[in-house]
């Protein structure tokens, strides 16, 4: 109650069209193993806040590290907005949203601050030793563990006040296998917004990853060509986030007439089986949150429904500028940054096909699994995947490596002809990067998908 009254007192009489204050107290921890041992531990306490003000269509922003500086930072952000707004001279536009008063925390399964650092290190030591002891061909382990527990206070001049507690946990457990000049890496990604228990019981998955890394040393390169491809849930998630999700972020769209034309609502982008959405739901994954950093509830936003483009991701400002509904996608990495339009859990709705049904009818194709990163440029994408398995006469055959997927996102969406019935989430210690804010926790729930006529890069 005292914090709510304090923030509201400083928001009174600002003399601008809109003003908001965010306060954040965070406890980040990073543990890294590199090569054959523990490389570093970094633990901190972060406390600070940000003020954002809007006047005549222009924003001011100021961040601080002490509550003693709050009055001065409110004055600074408002003065910036007044100075810039005096030049811009346009109406300030923010989509209307419900005024919220809430103090909210999820039902944490095992809050990471209840687990001693020594116990965390012992568990990571165990995983490191498991990797290094699996096979002589595995010459190195790379483990990155990150956690952050945060309490946020948000208040604005509309009357909203929200206090929310959040947890983000992510880990990459990777093995490097080497033989001669050939090196292969495989690993396991873990993550949750609910608790440290996501880190337990990873031995079986880790042994599978180690075994696959050793087998891939002797696997041939995939032969380049155009194939029908089945993507596992991880590759599906990489594609829907990187190739399509960023095109759906409205702050990339409203200033770009060419992108607006390509992303015209009502355009058919896929078959009736295809539904893509972004949501703050799914607490077991890293994109989970109840309210965004503008105090807007993070409702589900359908992007493609039954093959038709029906929506995009918005902040309050972009929703007003494009005369669309706000979606709760304004997110900031921390209090040193203003919120911008970002994804949460970007997902493809499950279909009705079993994996065996998706294999059926493929004379020669590739099953691709595990994401290895990639790049996008407008409509075009190139992704490196973890590995592939050739499909021959409707059955999985030999392993292949060095697999790249390339193409046009809209052509690829149109070529999705089957969607699997078993969606899976994705974890890991990374995150999304945009506008100098990285790594922001994101996730998703995706099934396998079958895509016709995919360009696969590999050996000639």
C-alpha positions as CSV (number, residue, x, y, z in Angstrom):
1,X,0.0,0.0,0.0
2,X,2.8,2.4,0.9
3,X,4.4,1.9,-2.6
4,X,1.2,2.4,-4.4
5,X,0.6,5.7,-2.6
6,X,4.2,6.8,-3.2
7,X,4.0,6.2,-6.9
8,X,0.6,7.8,-7.3
9,X,1.8,10.9,-5.4
10,X,4.7,11.4,-7.8
11,X,2.4,10.9,-10.8
12,X,0.0,13.6,-9.7
13,X,0.2,16.9,-11.5
14,X,2.9,16.0,-14.1
15,X,1.4,18.2,-16.7
16,X,1.8,15.7,-19.6
17,X,-0.6,13.6,-21.5
18,X,0.5,10.3,-19.9
19,X,3.1,9.2,-17.4
20,X,4.1,5.8,-15.9
21,X,6.6,4.6,-13.3
22,X,8.2,1.1,-13.1
23,X,10.2,-0.1,-10.1
24,X,12.1,-3.3,-10.2
25,X,14.0,-5.4,-7.6
26,X,15.8,-8.4,-9.2
27,X,18.1,-11.1,-8.1
28,X,20.0,-12.5,-11.1
29,X,22.4,-15.5,-11.0
30,X,24.6,-16.8,-13.8
31,X,26.7,-20.0,-13.6
32,X,28.9,-21.0,-16.6
33,X,30.9,-24.2,-17.2
34,X,33.3,-24.0,-20.1
35,X,35.6,-26.8,-21.3
36,X,36.0,-29.2,-18.4
37,X,35.1,-27.2,-15.4
38,X,33.3,-24.3,-13.7
39,X,34.3,-21.0,-15.4
40,X,32.4,-18.3,-13.4
41,X,29.6,-17.5,-11.0
42,X,27.9,-14.1,-11.1
43,X,25.3,-13.2,-8.5
44,X,23.8,-9.7,-8.0
45,X,21.0,-7.6,-6.6
46,X,19.6,-5.0,-8.9
47,X,17.3,-2.2,-7.8
48,X,16.0,0.7,-9.9
49,X,13.2,2.2,-11.8
50,X,12.1,4.0,-14.9
51,X,9.8,6.9,-15.8
52,X,8.2,7.3,-19.2
53,X,6.2,10.3,-20.2
54,X,4.2,11.2,-23.3
55,X,3.3,14.7,-24.5
56,X,1.9,15.7,-27.9
57,X,3.0,12.5,-29.5
58,X,6.6,12.4,-28.1
59,X,8.1,10.3,-25.3
60,X,10.6,11.1,-22.6
61,X,12.4,8.4,-20.6
62,X,14.6,8.4,-17.5
63,X,15.9,5.6,-15.3
64,X,17.4,5.6,-11.8
65,X,18.8,3.4,-9.1
66,X,17.5,5.1,-5.9
67,X,14.0,6.1,-4.8
68,X,15.6,9.3,-3.7
69,X,16.0,10.2,-7.4
70,X,12.3,9.5,-8.3
71,X,11.0,13.1,-8.1
72,X,13.9,14.4,-10.3
73,X,13.5,11.6,-12.8
74,X,9.7,12.2,-13.1
75,X,10.5,15.8,-13.8
76,X,13.2,14.9,-16.3
77,X,11.1,12.4,-18.3
78,X,8.2,14.9,-18.4
79,X,10.5,17.8,-19.5
80,X,12.0,15.6,-22.3
81,X,8.4,14.8,-23.5
82,X,7.4,18.5,-23.4
83,X,10.5,19.6,-25.3
84,X,10.1,16.9,-28.0
85,X,6.3,17.2,-28.1
86,X,6.7,20.9,-28.7
87,X,8.4,20.1,-32.0
88,X,6.3,17.0,-32.9
89,X,3.0,18.8,-32.3
90,X,0.7,15.8,-32.8
91,X,-2.0,14.2,-30.7
92,X,-0.8,11.7,-28.1
93,X,-2.5,8.4,-28.9
94,X,-2.7,5.3,-26.6
95,X,-5.3,2.6,-26.9
96,X,-7.7,2.5,-24.0
97,X,-7.2,-0.5,-21.7
98,X,-8.9,-1.4,-18.4
99,X,-7.6,0.3,-15.3
100,X,-6.1,-2.4,-13.1
101,X,-5.3,-2.7,-9.4
102,X,-3.7,-6.0,-8.6
103,X,-1.0,-7.7,-6.6
104,X,-0.1,-10.9,-8.3
105,X,2.3,-13.8,-8.1
106,X,2.1,-17.2,-9.8
107,X,2.0,-20.5,-7.8
108,X,5.7,-21.1,-7.8
109,X,6.6,-24.8,-7.9
110,X,10.0,-24.2,-6.3
111,X,11.2,-20.7,-6.1
112,X,14.9,-20.6,-7.0
113,X,15.8,-18.4,-4.0
114,X,14.7,-21.3,-1.8
115,X,17.4,-23.5,-3.2
116,X,21.0,-22.9,-1.9
117,X,23.7,-21.9,-4.3
118,X,25.7,-24.9,-3.2
119,X,22.9,-27.3,-4.1
120,X,22.6,-25.6,-7.6
121,X,26.3,-26.0,-8.1
122,X,26.2,-29.7,-7.1
123,X,23.5,-30.4,-9.6
124,X,25.3,-28.6,-12.4
125,X,28.5,-30.4,-11.5
126,X,26.6,-33.6,-11.9
127,X,25.4,-32.7,-15.3
128,X,28.9,-31.5,-16.3
129,X,30.5,-34.8,-15.2
130,X,27.8,-36.8,-16.9
131,X,28.6,-35.1,-20.2
132,X,32.4,-35.5,-19.9
133,X,32.1,-39.1,-18.7
134,X,29.7,-40.3,-21.4
135,X,32.2,-41.2,-24.1
136,X,35.9,-40.4,-24.9
137,X,34.8,-38.7,-28.1
138,X,33.1,-36.0,-26.0
139,X,36.0,-33.6,-25.3
140,X,34.2,-30.6,-23.7
141,X,31.0,-29.5,-21.9
142,X,29.4,-26.1,-22.0
143,X,26.8,-25.3,-19.4
144,X,25.0,-22.0,-18.9
145,X,22.5,-21.5,-16.1
146,X,20.6,-18.3,-15.6
147,X,18.0,-17.3,-13.1
148,X,16.3,-14.1,-12.2
149,X,13.6,-13.5,-9.6
150,X,11.9,-10.1,-9.8
151,X,9.4,-8.0,-8.0
152,X,7.9,-5.2,-10.2
153,X,5.7,-2.2,-9.3
154,X,3.9,-0.3,-12.0
155,X,1.7,2.7,-11.8
156,X,0.4,5.2,-14.4
157,X,-1.6,8.3,-14.6
158,X,-4.7,6.3,-15.8
159,X,-4.9,4.9,-12.3
160,X,-3.4,1.5,-12.8
161,X,-1.2,0.0,-10.1
162,X,0.2,-3.5,-10.3
163,X,2.7,-5.4,-8.1
164,X,3.8,-8.7,-9.7
165,X,6.4,-11.3,-8.9
166,X,8.2,-13.1,-11.7
167,X,10.8,-15.9,-12.0
168,X,12.8,-16.8,-15.1
169,X,15.0,-19.9,-15.2
170,X,16.9,-21.1,-18.3
171,X,19.8,-23.5,-18.9
172,X,21.8,-24.9,-21.8
173,X,23.6,-28.2,-21.2
174,X,25.8,-28.9,-24.2
175,X,28.3,-31.6,-25.2
176,X,31.0,-31.2,-27.8
177,X,32.2,-34.4,-29.6
178,X,35.3,-34.3,-31.7
179,X,37.1,-36.6,-34.0
180,X,40.0,-35.3,-36.1
181,X,38.8,-32.1,-37.8
182,X,35.1,-33.0,-37.2
183,X,33.3,-31.3,-34.3
184,X,29.6,-31.8,-33.4
185,X,27.7,-30.1,-30.6
186,X,24.4,-31.3,-29.1
187,X,22.6,-30.4,-25.9
188,X,19.5,-30.0,-23.8
189,X,17.6,-26.8,-23.1
190,X,15.7,-26.3,-19.9
191,X,13.6,-23.4,-18.6
192,X,10.5,-22.4,-16.6
193,X,8.7,-19.4,-15.2
194,X,7.6,-21.4,-12.1
195,X,10.5,-22.9,-10.4
196,X,13.9,-24.5,-10.1
197,X,12.4,-28.0,-10.3
198,X,12.6,-27.7,-14.1
199,X,16.4,-28.4,-13.7
200,X,15.9,-31.8,-12.1
201,X,15.8,-35.2,-13.8
202,X,17.6,-34.2,-17.0
203,X,20.0,-37.2,-17.0
204,X,18.1,-39.3,-19.6
205,X,17.7,-36.4,-22.0
206,X,21.3,-35.4,-21.6
207,X,22.5,-39.0,-22.3
208,X,20.4,-39.0,-25.5
209,X,22.0,-35.7,-26.6
210,X,25.5,-37.0,-25.8
211,X,24.9,-40.2,-27.7
212,X,23.5,-38.3,-30.7
213,X,26.6,-36.0,-30.7
214,X,28.9,-39.1,-30.9
215,X,26.8,-40.7,-33.7
216,X,26.8,-37.5,-35.7
217,X,30.6,-37.5,-35.9
218,X,30.3,-40.3,-38.5
219,X,27.1,-39.1,-40.1
220,X,27.4,-37.7,-43.7
221,X,26.4,-34.2,-44.6
222,X,22.9,-33.9,-46.0
223,X,22.8,-33.5,-49.8
224,X,21.5,-30.1,-50.8
225,X,18.2,-30.0,-52.6
226,X,14.5,-29.3,-52.3
227,X,12.7,-31.8,-50.0
228,X,9.5,-32.3,-48.1
229,X,10.6,-31.6,-44.5
230,X,9.2,-32.6,-41.1
231,X,10.2,-30.1,-38.4
232,X,10.4,-31.2,-34.8
233,X,8.7,-28.9,-32.2
234,X,12.0,-27.0,-31.5
235,X,12.6,-26.2,-35.2
236,X,8.9,-25.3,-35.6
237,X,9.3,-22.9,-32.7
238,X,12.4,-21.4,-34.1
239,X,10.7,-20.8,-37.5
240,X,7.5,-19.3,-36.0
241,X,9.4,-17.0,-33.7
242,X,12.2,-15.8,-36.0
243,X,10.7,-15.9,-39.5
244,X,7.1,-14.9,-38.7
245,X,6.8,-13.6,-35.2
246,X,9.1,-10.6,-35.7
247,X,7.1,-9.6,-38.8
248,X,4.0,-9.5,-36.6
249,X,5.4,-7.0,-34.1
250,X,3.5,-3.8,-34.9
251,X,6.3,-1.4,-34.2
252,X,8.1,-3.0,-37.2
253,X,5.0,-2.5,-39.3
254,X,3.3,0.9,-38.7
255,X,6.2,2.9,-40.1
256,X,6.8,0.5,-43.0
257,X,4.3,0.8,-45.8
258,X,5.8,-2.2,-47.7
259,X,5.5,-4.4,-44.7
260,X,2.0,-3.2,-44.1
261,X,1.1,-4.3,-47.6
262,X,2.7,-7.7,-47.2
263,X,1.0,-8.1,-43.7
264,X,-2.5,-7.0,-44.7
265,X,-5.0,-8.4,-42.3
266,X,-7.3,-10.8,-44.1
267,X,-4.6,-12.1,-46.4
268,X,-4.5,-15.9,-46.7
269,X,-1.1,-17.1,-45.6
270,X,-1.7,-20.9,-45.2
271,X,-4.1,-23.7,-45.3
272,X,-7.1,-24.0,-43.0
273,X,-5.1,-26.2,-40.6
274,X,-2.7,-23.3,-39.7
275,X,-3.3,-21.2,-36.6
276,X,-0.4,-19.2,-35.0
277,X,-0.8,-17.2,-31.8
278,X,1.2,-15.4,-29.1
279,X,0.2,-15.5,-25.5
280,X,1.3,-14.7,-22.0
281,X,-0.2,-18.1,-20.9
282,X,1.8,-21.3,-20.2
283,X,3.5,-20.7,-16.9
284,X,5.9,-23.7,-17.5
285,X,7.6,-21.8,-20.3
286,X,9.7,-18.7,-20.2
287,X,7.4,-16.3,-22.1
288,X,4.8,-16.4,-19.3
289,X,3.6,-13.2,-17.6
290,X,0.3,-11.8,-16.4
291,X,0.8,-8.2,-17.3
292,X,3.2,-6.5,-19.7
293,X,5.3,-3.5,-18.9
294,X,2.5,-1.1,-19.7
295,X,0.2,-2.8,-17.2
296,X,-1.9,-4.5,-19.9
297,X,-3.1,-8.1,-19.4
298,X,-1.2,-10.5,-21.7
299,X,-4.2,-12.0,-23.4
300,X,-3.9,-14.5,-26.3
301,X,-3.4,-12.7,-29.6
302,X,-4.2,-14.8,-32.7
303,X,-1.9,-13.9,-35.6
304,X,-3.1,-16.5,-38.2
305,X,-6.4,-18.2,-37.7
306,X,-7.4,-21.0,-40.1
307,X,-4.8,-19.9,-42.5
308,X,-5.9,-16.2,-42.6
309,X,-3.8,-13.3,-41.1
310,X,-6.0,-11.9,-38.4
311,X,-3.8,-9.9,-36.1
312,X,-0.5,-8.6,-34.9
313,X,1.3,-7.8,-31.7
314,X,0.9,-4.4,-30.1
315,X,1.8,-1.9,-27.5
316,X,-0.8,0.6,-26.5
317,X,0.7,3.2,-28.9
318,X,0.9,1.0,-31.9
319,X,-2.6,-0.3,-31.3
320,X,-3.9,3.2,-31.3
321,X,-1.9,4.2,-34.4
322,X,-3.1,1.2,-36.4
323,X,-6.6,1.3,-35.0
324,X,-6.4,-2.2,-33.6
325,X,-6.7,-3.9,-30.2
326,X,-3.9,-3.8,-27.7
327,X,-2.5,-7.3,-27.0
328,X,-0.2,-6.8,-23.9
329,X,3.1,-7.2,-25.9
330,X,5.0,-4.1,-24.5
331,X,8.0,-5.5,-22.7
332,X,11.3,-4.1,-21.4
333,X,14.4,-6.1,-20.6
334,X,14.8,-4.2,-17.3
335,X,14.3,-0.8,-15.8
336,X,17.1,0.7,-17.9
337,X,15.0,0.3,-21.1
338,X,11.6,1.5,-22.3
339,X,9.1,-1.1,-23.3
340,X,8.9,-2.1,-27.0
341,X,6.7,-4.6,-28.8
342,X,8.0,-8.1,-28.0
343,X,6.8,-11.7,-28.3
344,X,5.9,-13.9,-25.3
345,X,5.0,-17.5,-26.0
346,X,4.7,-17.7,-29.8
347,X,2.9,-21.0,-30.8
348,X,1.3,-23.0,-33.5
349,X,-1.9,-24.7,-32.5
350,X,-1.8,-28.5,-32.5
351,X,-3.2,-30.4,-35.5
352,X,-4.6,-33.9,-35.9
353,X,-1.8,-35.9,-37.5
354,X,0.4,-38.5,-35.8
355,X,4.1,-38.5,-36.6
356,X,3.6,-41.8,-38.6
357,X,0.9,-40.2,-40.7
358,X,3.2,-37.3,-41.4
359,X,6.0,-39.7,-42.6
360,X,3.6,-41.6,-44.8
361,X,3.9,-40.7,-48.5
362,X,7.3,-39.1,-48.4
363,X,9.6,-41.0,-50.8
364,X,12.6,-38.8,-50.0
365,X,12.7,-36.1,-47.4
366,X,14.3,-34.9,-44.2
367,X,13.3,-34.8,-40.6
368,X,15.0,-31.9,-38.9
369,X,15.4,-31.5,-35.2
370,X,17.1,-29.1,-32.7
371,X,17.7,-25.4,-33.5
372,X,21.1,-24.1,-34.2
373,X,20.3,-20.5,-34.7
374,X,19.9,-18.5,-37.9
375,X,19.1,-15.2,-39.5
376,X,16.2,-13.5,-41.2
377,X,16.0,-10.6,-43.6
378,X,12.5,-9.4,-44.4
379,X,10.7,-12.3,-45.9
380,X,13.8,-14.5,-46.2
381,X,15.3,-16.8,-43.6
382,X,18.2,-19.2,-43.2
383,X,18.3,-21.5,-40.2
384,X,20.9,-24.0,-39.1
385,X,19.3,-27.0,-37.4
386,X,20.8,-29.4,-34.9
387,X,20.7,-32.5,-37.1
388,X,18.6,-34.3,-39.7
389,X,17.3,-37.8,-40.4
390,X,16.7,-38.8,-44.0
391,X,13.1,-40.0,-44.7
392,X,13.0,-42.8,-47.3
393,X,9.8,-44.5,-48.4
394,X,7.9,-43.2,-45.4
395,X,10.4,-44.3,-42.8
396,X,13.2,-42.6,-40.9
397,X,16.6,-43.7,-42.2
398,X,20.2,-42.4,-41.7
399,X,21.4,-39.5,-39.6
400,X,22.7,-36.5,-41.5
401,X,24.4,-33.3,-40.3
402,X,25.2,-29.7,-41.4
403,X,21.5,-29.1,-42.3
404,X,20.3,-25.6,-43.2
405,X,16.8,-24.6,-44.1
406,X,16.3,-21.6,-46.4
407,X,13.4,-19.9,-48.0
408,X,10.6,-17.3,-48.0
409,X,8.5,-17.2,-44.9
410,X,5.2,-16.8,-46.8
411,X,5.9,-19.6,-49.3
412,X,6.9,-21.8,-46.4
413,X,3.7,-21.0,-44.5
414,X,1.7,-21.8,-47.6
415,X,3.5,-25.2,-47.9
416,X,2.7,-26.5,-44.4
417,X,0.3,-29.4,-45.3
418,X,0.3,-31.3,-42.0
419,X,0.4,-30.3,-38.3
420,X,1.2,-32.8,-35.6
421,X,-1.0,-33.6,-32.6
422,X,1.7,-33.5,-29.9
423,X,2.9,-30.0,-29.1
424,X,6.0,-29.4,-27.0
425,X,7.6,-26.4,-25.3
426,X,11.1,-25.2,-25.7
427,X,13.6,-24.1,-23.1
428,X,17.2,-22.8,-22.9
429,X,19.2,-20.0,-21.4
430,X,19.0,-17.7,-24.3
431,X,16.3,-15.2,-25.3
432,X,15.1,-12.8,-28.0
433,X,17.1,-9.8,-29.0
434,X,15.6,-6.6,-30.4
435,X,16.3,-2.9,-30.1
436,X,19.4,-3.5,-27.9
437,X,17.4,-5.4,-25.4
438,X,18.7,-9.0,-25.1
439,X,18.2,-11.7,-23.9
440,X,14.4,-11.3,-23.2
441,X,12.7,-14.5,-22.1
442,X,10.4,-15.9,-24.7
443,X,9.0,-19.4,-25.4
444,X,6.2,-21.2,-27.1
445,X,4.3,-24.4,-27.5
446,X,4.6,-26.0,-31.0
447,X,3.9,-29.4,-32.6
448,X,5.8,-31.0,-35.5
449,X,4.9,-29.6,-38.9
450,X,5.3,-31.1,-42.4
451,X,6.3,-28.6,-45.1
452,X,6.5,-29.3,-48.8
453,X,9.3,-28.0,-51.1
454,X,11.8,-26.7,-48.6
455,X,15.3,-25.6,-49.8
456,X,17.8,-27.6,-47.8
457,X,21.4,-26.5,-47.8
458,X,24.2,-29.1,-47.5
459,X,26.8,-31.0,-49.5
460,X,26.6,-30.7,-53.3
